[in-house]
Amino acid sequence: MALITLDGIADGGFAETEAVIAGDAESLILYRQGEAVRAWLNICPHAGRRLDWAPGQFLKSREGLLVCAAHGASFELVQGECVGGPCRGEALRVVPVEVRDGQVWLAP
């Protein structure tokens, strides 16, 4: 089952969806850049809280970083590494995804 359509994510924007990973339902952050999509678990490594400020609503800084709504940790959007804030040097947990036929899927 597809997670979301590619068109369901604004180019340069985020979306949230749920997926079963290792038998557990998990919230995912999806980030689209052109035809590519990256995904991470929606869990900040600092305190284990969700990063969205409201369901599916994420903060993006002027510098193009994903910002945790709880404590302001900032994450770059390639590897999900924390580059500012309380968990500097840690990273979001990557979830491999792929785009096929205009839809985003968990990678096998």
C-alpha positions in Angstrom: 0.0 0.0 0.0 1.3 3.4 -0.9 2.0 5.9 1.9 0.9 9.0 -0.1 0.9 10.3 -3.6 3.9 12.4 -4.7 1.4 15.3 -5.5 0.2 15.1 -1.8 3.5 16.6 -0.7 4.3 20.2 -1.8 7.7 20.5 -3.5 10.0 21.7 -0.7 7.4 20.8 1.9 6.5 18.2 4.4 3.8 15.7 5.0 3.0 13.3 7.8 1.8 9.7 7.4 1.6 6.5 9.3 3.3 3.2 8.4 3.9 -0.1 10.0 7.6 -0.5 10.7 9.0 -3.7 12.4 5.4 -4.4 13.5 4.7 -1.0 15.1 2.6 1.8 13.7 4.9 4.8 13.4 4.4 8.5 12.4 6.6 9.5 9.5 7.8 12.8 8.3 8.1 13.0 4.5 10.0 15.7 2.8 9.8 16.3 -1.0 12.5 17.8 -3.1 11.4 17.7 -6.8 10.8 14.0 -7.6 12.7 12.8 -4.6 11.2 12.1 -1.2 13.1 11.5 2.1 11.5 10.1 5.2 12.3 9.9 8.9 10.5 8.8 12.0 8.5 11.7 13.5 10.5 11.5 16.8 13.0 14.0 18.0 16.1 12.4 19.3 16.3 15.0 22.1 13.2 14.1 24.1 11.4 11.5 22.1 8.5 13.8 21.2 6.9 14.4 17.8 8.4 17.2 15.7 5.2 18.6 14.4 3.5 21.6 16.1 0.1 20.3 15.1 -0.7 17.0 13.3 1.1 17.1 10.0 2.3 20.7 10.4 6.1 21.1 10.5 8.3 24.2 11.0 10.9 25.0 8.4 13.5 27.7 9.1 14.6 30.4 6.7 17.8 28.4 6.4 15.8 25.4 5.1 16.0 23.3 8.3 13.3 21.2 9.9 12.7 22.6 13.4 11.3 20.6 16.3 8.3 22.4 17.7 9.0 21.3 21.3 12.6 22.4 21.9 13.8 24.0 18.7 16.3 21.4 17.6 17.2 22.0 13.9 17.7 19.2 11.4 19.2 19.3 7.9 17.1 17.7 5.2 19.6 15.3 3.6 20.5 12.9 6.4 18.3 14.4 9.1 21.3 15.4 11.3 20.7 17.8 14.1 22.8 20.9 13.4 21.5 23.1 16.2 19.8 22.8 19.5 19.8 20.3 22.4 20.6 17.2 20.3 23.4 18.6 18.1 25.2 15.7 16.4 22.4 13.2 16.7 20.0 12.5 13.8 16.5 11.5 13.0 16.0 7.9 12.2 15.9 7.5 8.4 13.0 5.4 6.9 13.9 4.3 3.3 11.2 5.2 0.8 10.9 5.2 -3.0 8.7 7.0 -5.5 7.0 4.7 -8.0 4.3 5.6 -10.5 3.6 8.9 -8.7 3.3 7.3 -5.3 5.6 7.1 -2.2 6.2 3.6 -0.9 8.3 2.1 1.9 11.5 0.8 0.2 11.8 -3.0 0.3 
